[in-house]
Amino acid sequence: MAPPRQDPPWSGWIETTGDALLILEAARRGLIPRVTRRLVDAERRMIASGSVFVFDEQESGIKRWTDGVFWSPSRILGNFLLYRETDRKGAGHGRRRKGSDEGEDEDERGEGGDSGSLSRPRGETRQHTLDRQRERTLVGSLTNNYKFKADGLMKKTFSLTISGVAQHLISYYKVSDVESGRLRAPSSLPELASLDISPTLLDRGNFRCPPKMEGRWSGE
Protein backbone atom coordinates (compact mmCIF):
# COMPACT_ATOMS: atom_id res chain seq x y z
CA MET A 1 0.00 0.00 0.00
CA ALA A 2 1.32 3.42 -0.96
CA PRO A 3 2.02 5.76 1.96
CA PRO A 4 -0.46 8.64 2.43
CA ARG A 5 0.40 11.70 0.40
CA GLN A 6 2.03 14.48 2.39
CA ASP A 7 0.70 18.00 2.27
CA PRO A 8 2.81 20.65 0.50
CA PRO A 9 4.21 23.55 2.57
CA TRP A 10 1.42 25.79 1.27
CA SER A 11 -1.46 25.38 -1.15
CA GLY A 12 -3.01 28.10 -3.26
CA TRP A 13 -2.49 30.31 -6.32
CA ILE A 14 0.36 32.77 -6.80
CA GLU A 15 -1.04 35.40 -9.12
CA THR A 16 1.10 38.50 -8.56
CA THR A 17 4.53 39.54 -7.35
CA GLY A 18 2.81 40.69 -4.16
CA ASP A 19 1.49 37.15 -3.63
CA ALA A 20 4.98 35.71 -4.08
CA LEU A 21 6.43 38.21 -1.61
CA LEU A 22 3.78 37.33 0.98
CA ILE A 23 4.72 33.65 0.78
CA LEU A 24 8.45 34.42 1.00
CA GLU A 25 7.77 36.66 4.00
CA ALA A 26 5.70 33.93 5.66
CA ALA A 27 8.54 31.46 5.06
CA ARG A 28 11.07 33.96 6.45
CA ARG A 29 9.02 34.17 9.64
CA GLY A 30 8.65 30.40 9.89
CA LEU A 31 4.90 30.50 9.22
CA ILE A 32 5.40 28.32 6.13
CA PRO A 33 8.13 25.66 6.15
CA ARG A 34 10.92 25.92 3.60
CA VAL A 35 12.17 22.90 1.71
CA THR A 36 15.59 22.11 3.23
CA ARG A 37 16.73 19.34 0.87
CA ARG A 38 15.86 17.85 -2.50
CA LEU A 39 12.53 16.02 -2.55
CA VAL A 40 12.76 12.22 -2.59
CA ASP A 41 10.49 10.25 -4.92
CA ALA A 42 7.79 9.69 -2.30
CA GLU A 43 7.70 13.41 -1.50
CA ARG A 44 7.19 14.30 -5.15
CA ARG A 45 3.64 13.07 -4.70
CA MET A 46 3.05 16.46 -3.07
CA ILE A 47 3.44 18.05 -6.50
CA ALA A 48 -0.12 18.75 -7.57
CA SER A 49 -2.36 21.66 -8.47
CA GLY A 50 -2.04 24.29 -5.75
CA SER A 51 1.28 23.09 -4.31
CA VAL A 52 3.75 25.85 -3.43
CA PHE A 53 7.34 25.28 -2.31
CA VAL A 54 9.95 27.75 -1.03
CA PHE A 55 13.66 27.07 -0.65
CA ASP A 56 16.89 28.88 0.12
CA GLU A 57 19.73 27.68 -2.13
CA GLN A 58 22.33 27.80 0.63
CA GLU A 59 20.18 26.15 3.29
CA SER A 60 18.84 23.39 1.03
CA GLY A 61 21.81 22.79 -1.26
CA ILE A 62 19.34 22.78 -4.16
CA LYS A 63 20.78 24.55 -7.20
CA ARG A 64 18.21 23.25 -9.67
CA TRP A 65 14.67 22.23 -8.76
CA THR A 66 13.62 18.88 -10.23
CA ASP A 67 10.16 17.33 -10.05
CA GLY A 68 10.06 14.50 -12.60
CA VAL A 69 7.47 16.25 -14.79
CA PHE A 70 7.98 16.98 -18.50
CA TRP A 71 7.77 20.72 -19.14
CA SER A 72 7.78 23.11 -22.07
CA PRO A 73 10.60 25.65 -22.27
CA SER A 74 10.06 28.58 -19.93
CA ARG A 75 8.43 31.87 -20.83
CA ILE A 76 8.87 35.13 -18.94
CA LEU A 77 5.75 36.73 -17.49
CA GLY A 78 6.63 39.83 -15.48
CA ASN A 79 8.78 38.66 -12.56
CA PHE A 80 7.88 35.00 -13.09
CA LEU A 81 8.88 32.13 -15.31
CA LEU A 82 6.05 29.96 -16.62
CA TYR A 83 6.19 26.34 -17.76
CA ARG A 84 3.40 24.12 -19.08
CA GLU A 85 3.26 20.34 -18.71
CA THR A 86 3.79 18.36 -21.91
CA ASP A 87 2.93 14.76 -22.77
CA ARG A 88 6.55 13.70 -22.99
CA LYS A 89 10.10 15.01 -23.14
CA GLY A 90 10.87 16.78 -26.37
CA ALA A 91 7.20 17.19 -27.24
CA GLY A 92 7.52 20.93 -27.58
CA HIS A 93 8.10 21.31 -31.28
CA GLY A 94 4.65 21.50 -32.79
CA ARG A 95 3.77 23.91 -35.56
CA ARG A 96 2.20 27.24 -34.94
CA ARG A 97 -1.47 27.56 -35.70
CA LYS A 98 -2.10 28.88 -39.15
CA GLY A 99 -2.34 32.63 -39.03
CA SER A 100 -0.91 33.01 -35.54
CA ASP A 101 1.27 35.98 -34.75
CA GLU A 102 4.94 34.99 -35.10
CA GLY A 103 5.89 37.19 -32.14
CA GLU A 104 3.02 36.20 -29.89
CA ASP A 105 4.79 33.29 -28.22
CA GLU A 106 7.82 35.31 -27.19
CA ASP A 107 6.36 38.59 -25.94
CA GLU A 108 4.86 38.38 -22.45
CA ARG A 109 4.79 42.11 -21.78
CA GLY A 110 2.84 43.95 -24.45
CA GLU A 111 -0.93 44.04 -24.46
CA GLY A 112 -0.93 43.63 -28.22
CA GLY A 113 -3.75 44.13 -30.70
CA ASP A 114 -6.04 41.52 -32.19
CA SER A 115 -6.21 41.35 -35.96
CA GLY A 116 -9.79 40.08 -35.75
CA SER A 117 -11.07 42.87 -33.54
CA LEU A 118 -12.14 45.13 -36.42
CA SER A 119 -14.93 42.74 -37.37
CA ARG A 120 -16.22 42.23 -33.81
CA PRO A 121 -18.94 44.31 -32.11
CA ARG A 122 -17.49 46.58 -29.45
CA GLY A 123 -18.89 44.60 -26.50
CA GLU A 124 -17.67 41.31 -27.91
CA THR A 125 -14.23 42.79 -28.59
CA ARG A 126 -13.99 44.04 -25.01
CA GLN A 127 -14.90 40.59 -23.65
CA HIS A 128 -12.44 38.94 -26.03
CA THR A 129 -9.69 41.28 -24.79
CA LEU A 130 -10.53 40.46 -21.17
CA ASP A 131 -10.46 36.74 -21.96
CA ARG A 132 -7.08 37.11 -23.65
CA GLN A 133 -5.70 39.07 -20.71
CA ARG A 134 -6.95 36.43 -18.29
CA GLU A 135 -5.44 33.68 -20.42
CA ARG A 136 -2.11 35.53 -20.43
CA THR A 137 -2.20 35.72 -16.62
CA LEU A 138 -2.72 31.96 -16.38
CA VAL A 139 -0.60 30.52 -19.19
CA GLY A 140 1.41 33.44 -20.59
CA SER A 141 2.21 32.76 -24.23
CA LEU A 142 2.28 28.97 -23.76
CA THR A 143 -0.83 28.49 -25.85
CA ASN A 144 -0.23 26.74 -29.15
CA ASN A 145 3.37 25.78 -29.88
CA TYR A 146 3.66 22.59 -27.84
CA LYS A 147 1.96 19.26 -27.34
CA PHE A 148 0.62 20.12 -23.93
CA LYS A 149 -0.88 17.50 -21.64
CA ALA A 150 -4.65 17.78 -21.48
CA ASP A 151 -5.65 19.41 -18.17
CA GLY A 152 -1.98 19.35 -17.24
CA LEU A 153 -0.13 21.42 -14.70
CA MET A 154 1.37 24.85 -14.99
CA LYS A 155 4.56 25.66 -13.09
CA LYS A 156 5.20 29.26 -12.05
CA THR A 157 8.53 30.19 -10.46
CA PHE A 158 9.84 33.31 -8.75
CA SER A 159 13.34 34.05 -7.48
CA LEU A 160 15.20 36.83 -5.74
CA THR A 161 18.53 37.22 -3.96
CA ILE A 162 18.97 38.25 -0.32
CA SER A 163 22.48 38.90 1.00
CA GLY A 164 23.91 37.02 -1.95
CA VAL A 165 21.75 33.92 -1.46
CA ALA A 166 19.02 32.98 -3.94
CA GLN A 167 15.50 32.39 -2.62
CA HIS A 168 13.09 30.47 -4.82
CA LEU A 169 9.34 29.94 -4.94
CA ILE A 170 7.91 27.11 -7.06
CA SER A 171 4.15 26.91 -7.56
CA TYR A 172 1.96 24.48 -9.46
CA TYR A 173 -1.63 24.88 -10.60
CA LYS A 174 -4.22 23.77 -13.10
CA VAL A 175 -5.98 26.52 -15.00
CA SER A 176 -9.34 24.89 -14.24
CA ASP A 177 -8.66 25.05 -10.49
CA VAL A 178 -7.86 28.76 -10.64
CA GLU A 179 -10.88 29.53 -12.80
CA SER A 180 -13.21 27.59 -10.50
CA GLY A 181 -11.94 29.47 -7.44
CA ARG A 182 -10.64 26.32 -5.77
CA LEU A 183 -7.21 27.92 -5.32
CA ARG A 184 -6.96 31.17 -3.37
CA ALA A 185 -4.18 33.74 -3.55
CA PRO A 186 -2.35 34.68 -0.33
CA SER A 187 -3.44 38.29 -0.81
CA SER A 188 -7.05 37.10 -0.30
CA LEU A 189 -6.28 35.44 3.05
CA PRO A 190 -6.22 37.87 6.02
CA GLU A 191 -3.58 35.92 7.95
CA LEU A 192 -1.13 36.37 5.06
CA ALA A 193 -2.35 39.60 3.48
CA SER A 194 -1.75 41.43 6.77
CA LEU A 195 1.97 40.61 6.84
CA ASP A 196 4.39 43.53 6.47
CA ILE A 197 6.96 42.66 3.83
CA SER A 198 10.58 42.91 5.01
CA PRO A 199 12.58 45.64 3.23
CA THR A 200 15.18 42.98 2.34
CA LEU A 201 12.59 41.39 0.04
CA LEU A 202 11.79 44.67 -1.68
CA ASP A 203 15.19 45.53 -3.19
CA ARG A 204 14.23 46.83 -6.62
CA GLY A 205 17.31 45.22 -8.12
CA ASN A 206 15.64 41.83 -7.66
CA PHE A 207 12.78 42.54 -10.05
CA ARG A 208 12.41 42.70 -13.82
CA CYS A 209 9.23 44.65 -13.11
CA PRO A 210 9.61 46.31 -9.68
CA PRO A 211 6.33 46.32 -7.71
CA LYS A 212 4.87 49.78 -7.20
CA MET A 213 5.24 50.99 -3.64
CA GLU A 214 1.81 52.09 -2.42
CA GLY A 215 1.52 51.70 1.35
CA ARG A 216 3.36 48.42 1.94
CA TRP A 217 3.58 47.17 -1.65
CA SER A 218 1.46 46.40 -4.67
CA GLY A 219 1.72 45.52 -8.30
CA GLU A 220 2.01 42.56 -10.60
C-alpha positions as CSV (number, residue, x, y, z in Angstrom):
1,M,0.0,0.0,0.0
2,A,1.3,3.4,-1.0
3,P,2.0,5.8,2.0
4,P,-0.5,8.6,2.4
5,R,0.4,11.7,0.4
6,Q,2.0,14.5,2.4
7,D,0.7,18.0,2.3
8,P,2.8,20.6,0.5
9,P,4.2,23.5,2.6
10,W,1.4,25.8,1.3
11,S,-1.5,25.4,-1.1
12,G,-3.0,28.1,-3.3
13,W,-2.5,30.3,-6.3
14,I,0.4,32.8,-6.8
15,E,-1.0,35.4,-9.1
16,T,1.1,38.5,-8.6
17,T,4.5,39.5,-7.4
18,G,2.8,40.7,-4.2
19,D,1.5,37.2,-3.6
20,A,5.0,35.7,-4.1
21,L,6.4,38.2,-1.6
22,L,3.8,37.3,1.0
23,I,4.7,33.6,0.8
24,L,8.4,34.4,1.0
25,E,7.8,36.7,4.0
26,A,5.7,33.9,5.7
27,A,8.5,31.5,5.1
28,R,11.1,34.0,6.5
29,R,9.0,34.2,9.6
30,G,8.7,30.4,9.9
31,L,4.9,30.5,9.2
32,I,5.4,28.3,6.1
33,P,8.1,25.7,6.2
34,R,10.9,25.9,3.6
35,V,12.2,22.9,1.7
36,T,15.6,22.1,3.2
37,R,16.7,19.3,0.9
38,R,15.9,17.9,-2.5
39,L,12.5,16.0,-2.5
40,V,12.8,12.2,-2.6
41,D,10.5,10.2,-4.9
42,A,7.8,9.7,-2.3
43,E,7.7,13.4,-1.5
44,R,7.2,14.3,-5.2
45,R,3.6,13.1,-4.7
46,M,3.0,16.5,-3.1
47,I,3.4,18.1,-6.5
48,A,-0.1,18.8,-7.6
49,S,-2.4,21.7,-8.5
50,G,-2.0,24.3,-5.8
51,S,1.3,23.1,-4.3
52,V,3.8,25.9,-3.4
53,F,7.3,25.3,-2.3
54,V,10.0,27.8,-1.0
55,F,13.7,27.1,-0.6
56,D,16.9,28.9,0.1
57,E,19.7,27.7,-2.1
58,Q,22.3,27.8,0.6
59,E,20.2,26.1,3.3
60,S,18.8,23.4,1.0
61,G,21.8,22.8,-1.3
62,I,19.3,22.8,-4.2
63,K,20.8,24.5,-7.2
64,R,18.2,23.3,-9.7
65,W,14.7,22.2,-8.8
66,T,13.6,18.9,-10.2
67,D,10.2,17.3,-10.0
68,G,10.1,14.5,-12.6
69,V,7.5,16.2,-14.8
70,F,8.0,17.0,-18.5
71,W,7.8,20.7,-19.1
72,S,7.8,23.1,-22.1
73,P,10.6,25.6,-22.3
74,S,10.1,28.6,-19.9
75,R,8.4,31.9,-20.8
76,I,8.9,35.1,-18.9
77,L,5.7,36.7,-17.5
78,G,6.6,39.8,-15.5
79,N,8.8,38.7,-12.6
80,F,7.9,35.0,-13.1
81,L,8.9,32.1,-15.3
82,L,6.0,30.0,-16.6
83,Y,6.2,26.3,-17.8
84,R,3.4,24.1,-19.1
85,E,3.3,20.3,-18.7
86,T,3.8,18.4,-21.9
87,D,2.9,14.8,-22.8
88,R,6.5,13.7,-23.0
89,K,10.1,15.0,-23.1
90,G,10.9,16.8,-26.4
91,A,7.2,17.2,-27.2
92,G,7.5,20.9,-27.6
93,H,8.1,21.3,-31.3
94,G,4.6,21.5,-32.8
95,R,3.8,23.9,-35.6
96,R,2.2,27.2,-34.9
97,R,-1.5,27.6,-35.7
98,K,-2.1,28.9,-39.2
99,G,-2.3,32.6,-39.0
100,S,-0.9,33.0,-35.5
101,D,1.3,36.0,-34.8
102,E,4.9,35.0,-35.1
103,G,5.9,37.2,-32.1
104,E,3.0,36.2,-29.9
105,D,4.8,33.3,-28.2
106,E,7.8,35.3,-27.2
107,D,6.4,38.6,-25.9
108,E,4.9,38.4,-22.5
109,R,4.8,42.1,-21.8
110,G,2.8,44.0,-24.4
111,E,-0.9,44.0,-24.5
112,G,-0.9,43.6,-28.2
113,G,-3.8,44.1,-30.7
114,D,-6.0,41.5,-32.2
115,S,-6.2,41.4,-36.0
116,G,-9.8,40.1,-35.7
117,S,-11.1,42.9,-33.5
118,L,-12.1,45.1,-36.4
119,S,-14.9,42.7,-37.4
120,R,-16.2,42.2,-33.8
121,P,-18.9,44.3,-32.1
122,R,-17.5,46.6,-29.4
123,G,-18.9,44.6,-26.5
124,E,-17.7,41.3,-27.9
125,T,-14.2,42.8,-28.6
126,R,-14.0,44.0,-25.0
127,Q,-14.9,40.6,-23.6
128,H,-12.4,38.9,-26.0
129,T,-9.7,41.3,-24.8
130,L,-10.5,40.5,-21.2
131,D,-10.5,36.7,-22.0
132,R,-7.1,37.1,-23.6
133,Q,-5.7,39.1,-20.7
134,R,-6.9,36.4,-18.3
135,E,-5.4,33.7,-20.4
136,R,-2.1,35.5,-20.4
137,T,-2.2,35.7,-16.6
138,L,-2.7,32.0,-16.4
139,V,-0.6,30.5,-19.2
140,G,1.4,33.4,-20.6
141,S,2.2,32.8,-24.2
142,L,2.3,29.0,-23.8
143,T,-0.8,28.5,-25.9
144,N,-0.2,26.7,-29.1
145,N,3.4,25.8,-29.9
146,Y,3.7,22.6,-27.8
147,K,2.0,19.3,-27.3
148,F,0.6,20.1,-23.9
149,K,-0.9,17.5,-21.6
150,A,-4.7,17.8,-21.5
151,D,-5.7,19.4,-18.2
152,G,-2.0,19.3,-17.2
153,L,-0.1,21.4,-14.7
154,M,1.4,24.9,-15.0
155,K,4.6,25.7,-13.1
156,K,5.2,29.3,-12.1
157,T,8.5,30.2,-10.5
158,F,9.8,33.3,-8.7
159,S,13.3,34.0,-7.5
160,L,15.2,36.8,-5.7
161,T,18.5,37.2,-4.0
162,I,19.0,38.2,-0.3
163,S,22.5,38.9,1.0
164,G,23.9,37.0,-1.9
165,V,21.8,33.9,-1.5
166,A,19.0,33.0,-3.9
167,Q,15.5,32.4,-2.6
168,H,13.1,30.5,-4.8
169,L,9.3,29.9,-4.9
170,I,7.9,27.1,-7.1
171,S,4.2,26.9,-7.6
172,Y,2.0,24.5,-9.5
173,Y,-1.6,24.9,-10.6
174,K,-4.2,23.8,-13.1
175,V,-6.0,26.5,-15.0
176,S,-9.3,24.9,-14.2
177,D,-8.7,25.1,-10.5
178,V,-7.9,28.8,-10.6
179,E,-10.9,29.5,-12.8
180,S,-13.2,27.6,-10.5
181,G,-11.9,29.5,-7.4
182,R,-10.6,26.3,-5.8
183,L,-7.2,27.9,-5.3
184,R,-7.0,31.2,-3.4
185,A,-4.2,33.7,-3.5
186,P,-2.3,34.7,-0.3
187,S,-3.4,38.3,-0.8
188,S,-7.0,37.1,-0.3
189,L,-6.3,35.4,3.1
190,P,-6.2,37.9,6.0
191,E,-3.6,35.9,8.0
192,L,-1.1,36.4,5.1
193,A,-2.3,39.6,3.5
194,S,-1.7,41.4,6.8
195,L,2.0,40.6,6.8
196,D,4.4,43.5,6.5
197,I,7.0,42.7,3.8
198,S,10.6,42.9,5.0
199,P,12.6,45.6,3.2
200,T,15.2,43.0,2.3
201,L,12.6,41.4,0.0
202,L,11.8,44.7,-1.7
203,D,15.2,45.5,-3.2
204,R,14.2,46.8,-6.6
205,G,17.3,45.2,-8.1
206,N,15.6,41.8,-7.7
207,F,12.8,42.5,-10.1
208,R,12.4,42.7,-13.8
209,C,9.2,44.6,-13.1
210,P,9.6,46.3,-9.7
211,P,6.3,46.3,-7.7
212,K,4.9,49.8,-7.2
213,M,5.2,51.0,-3.6
214,E,1.8,52.1,-2.4
215,G,1.5,51.7,1.3
216,R,3.4,48.4,1.9
217,W,3.6,47.2,-1.7
218,S,1.5,46.4,-4.7
219,G,1.7,45.5,-8.3
220,E,2.0,42.6,-10.6
